[in-house]
Amino acid sequence: MGGFAFTSDSRDGRTTTTTSTATVTGTIPARAATQEASLTPEGECSAEAPAGRTLPPLIAEGITECELVKLKGTRPTDVLIGESGKGQRETQVLYAEPGGREIYMFTDNRLSRIVKPGQG
């Protein structure tokens, strides 16, 4: 990655402009390393959970997509991933349970709504 820097200096009524360049070498950390794991369309986590992170005790609003799959103990029946009009990641995770379908809705990798059989 490189860049330019311009500096101006006024002396004795004369202005001089100096241009310098800079080059950054080395590796730039991947952005994914700082983000939490999310589900792929196949229902698998995109990465392992960070070491030392504990699993929440129950399924509740605010958990991540991967935490849901770990708490359920099975791969989802279907995963739909899209983007909202506001540029947010929206994910619907479907589980076909014996009592009916359960849909878990996520916004930016946080559970925001649960729809279970018999609910509106």
C-alpha positions as CSV (number, residue, x, y, z in Angstrom):
1,M,0.0,0.0,0.0
2,G,1.4,3.4,-0.8
3,G,0.5,7.0,-0.5
4,F,1.5,10.6,-1.2
5,A,2.1,13.6,1.2
6,F,2.2,17.2,0.0
7,T,3.8,20.0,2.1
8,S,4.1,23.7,1.3
9,D,6.7,26.1,2.7
10,S,6.7,29.8,2.2
11,R,10.1,31.7,2.6
12,D,11.0,35.1,1.3
13,G,7.6,35.4,-0.5
14,R,8.3,32.2,-2.5
15,T,6.3,29.0,-2.0
16,T,7.8,25.6,-2.6
17,T,5.8,22.4,-2.7
18,T,7.4,19.1,-1.8
19,T,6.0,15.7,-2.6
20,S,7.0,12.6,-0.8
21,T,5.8,9.0,-1.1
22,A,5.4,6.3,1.5
23,T,5.1,2.6,1.1
24,V,3.7,0.3,3.8
25,T,5.0,-3.2,3.7
26,G,4.0,-6.3,5.6
27,T,0.7,-8.0,6.1
28,I,-2.5,-6.3,6.9
29,P,-4.6,-8.3,9.4
30,A,-7.7,-9.9,7.8
31,R,-10.9,-8.2,8.8
32,A,-12.6,-11.6,9.4
33,A,-10.2,-12.2,12.3
34,T,-11.9,-9.4,14.3
35,Q,-15.5,-10.5,13.5
36,E,-17.5,-13.2,15.1
37,A,-18.2,-16.4,13.3
38,S,-21.4,-16.6,11.3
39,L,-23.3,-19.3,9.4
40,T,-22.6,-20.2,5.8
41,P,-25.6,-21.1,3.5
42,E,-24.8,-24.8,4.3
43,G,-25.5,-24.2,8.0
44,E,-21.8,-24.4,9.1
45,C,-19.9,-21.9,11.2
46,S,-17.5,-19.8,9.1
47,A,-14.9,-20.0,11.9
48,E,-14.2,-21.5,15.3
49,A,-15.3,-19.6,18.4
50,P,-12.5,-17.8,20.2
51,A,-10.8,-19.7,23.0
52,G,-12.2,-19.1,26.4
53,R,-15.6,-17.9,25.1
54,T,-18.5,-19.6,27.0
55,L,-21.7,-20.7,25.3
56,P,-24.8,-18.9,26.5
57,P,-27.1,-21.0,28.8
58,L,-30.1,-20.8,26.5
59,I,-31.5,-19.6,23.2
60,A,-32.4,-15.9,23.7
61,E,-32.3,-12.7,21.8
62,G,-28.7,-11.4,21.3
63,I,-27.0,-14.8,20.7
64,T,-25.0,-15.3,17.5
65,E,-25.9,-17.6,14.6
66,C,-23.2,-20.1,15.5
67,E,-24.2,-20.1,19.2
68,L,-27.7,-21.1,18.1
69,V,-26.4,-24.1,16.1
70,K,-24.3,-25.2,19.1
71,L,-27.2,-24.9,21.5
72,K,-29.5,-26.8,19.2
73,G,-26.9,-29.5,18.7
74,T,-27.8,-30.1,15.0
75,R,-27.3,-28.5,11.7
76,P,-30.2,-26.3,10.6
77,T,-32.7,-27.5,7.9
78,D,-32.1,-24.4,5.9
79,V,-30.2,-21.1,6.1
80,L,-31.2,-18.0,4.1
81,I,-28.7,-15.1,4.1
82,G,-29.4,-11.7,2.6
83,E,-29.0,-8.0,3.2
84,S,-31.5,-5.4,4.5
85,G,-32.1,-2.1,2.8
86,K,-29.9,-0.6,5.5
87,G,-26.9,-2.8,4.5
88,Q,-27.2,-5.1,7.5
89,R,-26.7,-8.9,7.2
90,E,-30.0,-10.7,7.7
91,T,-30.1,-14.4,8.3
92,Q,-33.1,-16.8,8.7
93,V,-32.3,-20.1,10.2
94,L,-34.9,-22.8,9.9
95,Y,-35.2,-26.0,12.0
96,A,-37.9,-28.5,11.0
97,E,-38.8,-29.9,14.5
98,P,-41.3,-32.7,15.3
99,G,-43.8,-30.1,16.5
100,G,-43.4,-27.8,13.5
101,R,-41.0,-25.4,12.0
102,E,-38.9,-23.0,14.0
103,I,-37.5,-19.9,12.4
104,Y,-34.7,-17.9,14.0
105,M,-34.1,-14.4,12.5
106,F,-30.8,-12.6,12.9
107,T,-29.7,-9.1,12.1
108,D,-26.0,-8.5,11.9
109,N,-25.3,-11.9,13.6
110,R,-27.6,-11.3,16.6
111,L,-30.8,-13.2,17.2
112,S,-33.6,-10.7,16.9
113,R,-36.8,-12.8,16.6
114,I,-38.0,-16.4,17.0
115,V,-41.1,-17.8,15.3
116,K,-42.3,-21.1,16.6
117,P,-45.4,-23.2,15.7
118,G,-48.5,-21.6,17.0
119,Q,-47.0,-18.1,17.2
120,G,-47.8,-15.2,14.8
